[in-house]
């Protein structure tokens, strides 16, 4: 089973095999985590995301699914893009939120990643409360992480100390 780590930090500086991007369905960058990852990765990421849209996902990436690209200038080998459900748009099924984490872990295993760093998918502008994001993310890491033999480290990198505390409390409760 993978080791689960919960830290406060900057996702774009994590030296892991794969960084998970809380993307929008266009895959073409945006605000928050998505924008930070695109800025740090450089123009190659946007070019590859455009190619993915053109060749594989012309309608965009649906919520709860994941796709990998190169990481370019990031200290990782891959960026795994996933789209969280937007509570503000009426997407309120926590199972879709959990699938973001599960699908990302599955893609990480497929590309050969042994370490993965996640943000709090859905915990920003998409309106999910941090406790729910933590519960779903940790459940996916604990449940799906057992079936993924190659992944040794699953790190949740939270943007604030308050968010990290919520994740740590949720992890302690089991």
C-alpha positions as CSV (number, residue, x, y, z in Angstrom):
1,X,0.0,0.0,0.0
2,X,1.2,3.5,-0.8
3,X,2.4,5.9,1.9
4,X,-0.1,8.8,2.2
5,X,1.4,12.3,3.0
6,X,-0.5,15.5,3.8
7,X,1.5,18.7,3.5
8,X,1.0,22.5,3.1
9,X,3.0,23.6,0.1
10,X,3.2,24.5,-3.5
11,X,2.1,21.7,-5.8
12,X,4.3,23.0,-8.7
13,X,7.5,22.5,-6.7
14,X,6.9,18.8,-5.8
15,X,9.6,16.5,-7.0
16,X,7.3,13.5,-7.8
17,X,6.7,11.4,-10.9
18,X,3.3,12.9,-11.5
19,X,1.5,16.1,-10.5
20,X,-2.3,16.1,-10.7
21,X,-3.9,19.2,-12.2
22,X,-7.3,20.3,-11.1
23,X,-8.1,21.3,-14.6
24,X,-11.1,22.7,-16.4
25,X,-12.6,20.6,-19.2
26,X,-10.9,22.6,-21.9
27,X,-7.4,21.5,-20.6
28,X,-6.2,24.9,-21.9
29,X,-5.3,26.5,-18.5
30,X,-7.3,28.7,-16.2
31,X,-7.0,30.1,-12.7
32,X,-6.0,28.6,-9.4
33,X,-4.0,25.3,-9.5
34,X,-4.6,24.9,-13.2
35,X,-3.1,28.3,-14.1
36,X,-0.2,27.8,-11.7
37,X,0.7,24.5,-13.3
38,X,0.5,25.9,-16.8
39,X,2.7,28.8,-15.9
40,X,5.3,26.7,-14.2
41,X,5.3,24.0,-16.9
42,X,5.8,26.5,-19.7
43,X,4.3,26.7,-23.2
44,X,5.0,23.0,-24.1
45,X,2.2,22.0,-21.7
46,X,-0.4,24.2,-23.5
47,X,0.8,22.9,-26.9
48,X,0.4,19.3,-25.8
49,X,-3.0,20.0,-24.2
50,X,-4.2,21.5,-27.5
51,X,-3.0,18.4,-29.3
52,X,-4.9,16.1,-26.8
53,X,-8.0,18.2,-27.4
54,X,-7.6,18.0,-31.2
55,X,-6.7,14.3,-31.4
56,X,-8.4,12.6,-28.4
57,X,-10.8,14.8,-26.5
58,X,-12.5,17.2,-29.0
59,X,-15.4,17.8,-26.5
60,X,-13.1,18.4,-23.6
61,X,-12.3,16.2,-20.6
62,X,-15.4,15.1,-18.7
63,X,-15.6,15.5,-14.9
64,X,-14.3,12.5,-13.0
65,X,-11.9,11.4,-15.8
66,X,-8.2,11.9,-16.2
67,X,-5.5,12.2,-18.9
68,X,-1.7,12.4,-18.7
69,X,0.6,14.8,-20.5
70,X,4.3,15.6,-20.1
71,X,5.3,18.0,-17.3
72,X,7.8,20.1,-19.2
73,X,9.4,22.6,-16.8
74,X,7.9,21.1,-13.7
75,X,10.0,18.9,-11.4
76,X,7.9,15.8,-12.4
77,X,7.6,13.6,-15.5
78,X,3.9,13.8,-16.0
79,X,0.9,16.1,-15.3
80,X,-2.3,14.2,-14.9
81,X,-5.3,16.4,-15.7
82,X,-8.6,15.7,-14.0
83,X,-11.8,17.8,-13.9
84,X,-13.7,18.1,-10.6
85,X,-17.4,18.4,-10.5
86,X,-18.5,22.1,-10.1
87,X,-20.9,22.4,-7.1
88,X,-21.9,25.9,-8.3
89,X,-23.1,24.4,-11.6
90,X,-25.2,21.8,-9.8
91,X,-22.7,19.0,-10.0
92,X,-23.1,17.7,-6.4
93,X,-22.3,13.9,-6.6
94,X,-19.4,13.2,-4.3
95,X,-18.8,9.9,-6.3
96,X,-17.7,12.1,-9.3
97,X,-15.3,13.9,-7.0
98,X,-13.9,10.6,-5.7
99,X,-13.5,9.4,-9.3
100,X,-11.2,12.4,-10.0
101,X,-8.7,11.0,-7.5
102,X,-9.3,7.3,-8.5
103,X,-9.0,8.0,-12.2
104,X,-5.8,10.0,-11.6
105,X,-4.3,7.2,-9.7
106,X,-5.2,4.8,-12.4
107,X,-3.5,7.0,-15.1
108,X,-0.5,7.4,-12.8
109,X,-0.2,3.6,-12.6
110,X,-0.6,3.3,-16.4
111,X,2.3,5.7,-17.1
112,X,4.5,4.1,-14.5
113,X,4.5,6.8,-11.8
114,X,5.6,5.7,-8.3
115,X,4.8,9.0,-6.6
116,X,1.9,11.3,-7.2
117,X,1.1,14.8,-5.8
118,X,-2.5,16.0,-5.6
119,X,-4.2,19.3,-4.9
120,X,-7.5,19.6,-3.2
121,X,-9.5,18.9,-6.3
122,X,-12.8,20.8,-6.2
123,X,-11.9,22.6,-3.0
124,X,-11.4,26.0,-4.7
125,X,-13.6,27.8,-7.1
126,X,-15.7,24.6,-7.8
127,X,-17.2,25.1,-4.3
128,X,-16.7,21.8,-2.5
129,X,-16.1,22.0,1.3
130,X,-12.6,20.9,2.2
131,X,-13.8,18.1,4.6
132,X,-15.7,16.5,1.7
133,X,-12.7,16.8,-0.6
134,X,-10.5,15.3,2.0
135,X,-12.9,12.4,2.7
136,X,-13.2,11.5,-1.0
137,X,-9.5,12.0,-1.8
138,X,-8.3,9.9,1.1
139,X,-10.9,7.2,0.4
140,X,-9.7,6.9,-3.1
141,X,-6.0,6.9,-2.0
142,X,-6.7,4.2,0.6
143,X,-9.0,2.1,-1.5
144,X,-7.5,2.4,-4.9
145,X,-4.0,2.8,-3.7
146,X,-4.1,-0.8,-2.4
147,X,-4.8,-2.1,-5.9
148,X,-2.1,0.0,-7.5
149,X,1.2,-1.9,-7.0
150,X,3.5,0.6,-8.6
151,X,2.5,3.7,-6.6
152,X,4.5,4.1,-3.4
153,X,3.7,7.7,-2.4
154,X,0.5,9.6,-2.6
155,X,1.0,13.2,-1.4
156,X,-1.8,15.7,-0.9
157,X,-0.3,19.2,-1.2
158,X,-2.7,21.8,0.3
159,X,-2.6,25.5,-0.5
160,X,-3.1,26.7,3.1
161,X,-2.4,25.5,6.6
162,X,-6.1,25.5,7.3
163,X,-6.8,23.1,4.4
164,X,-3.9,20.9,5.6
165,X,-5.4,20.8,9.1
166,X,-8.8,19.7,7.7
167,X,-7.1,16.9,5.7
168,X,-5.0,15.8,8.7
169,X,-8.1,15.7,10.9
170,X,-10.0,13.7,8.3
171,X,-7.1,11.3,7.9
172,X,-7.0,10.7,11.7
173,X,-10.7,9.9,11.8
174,X,-10.1,7.2,9.3
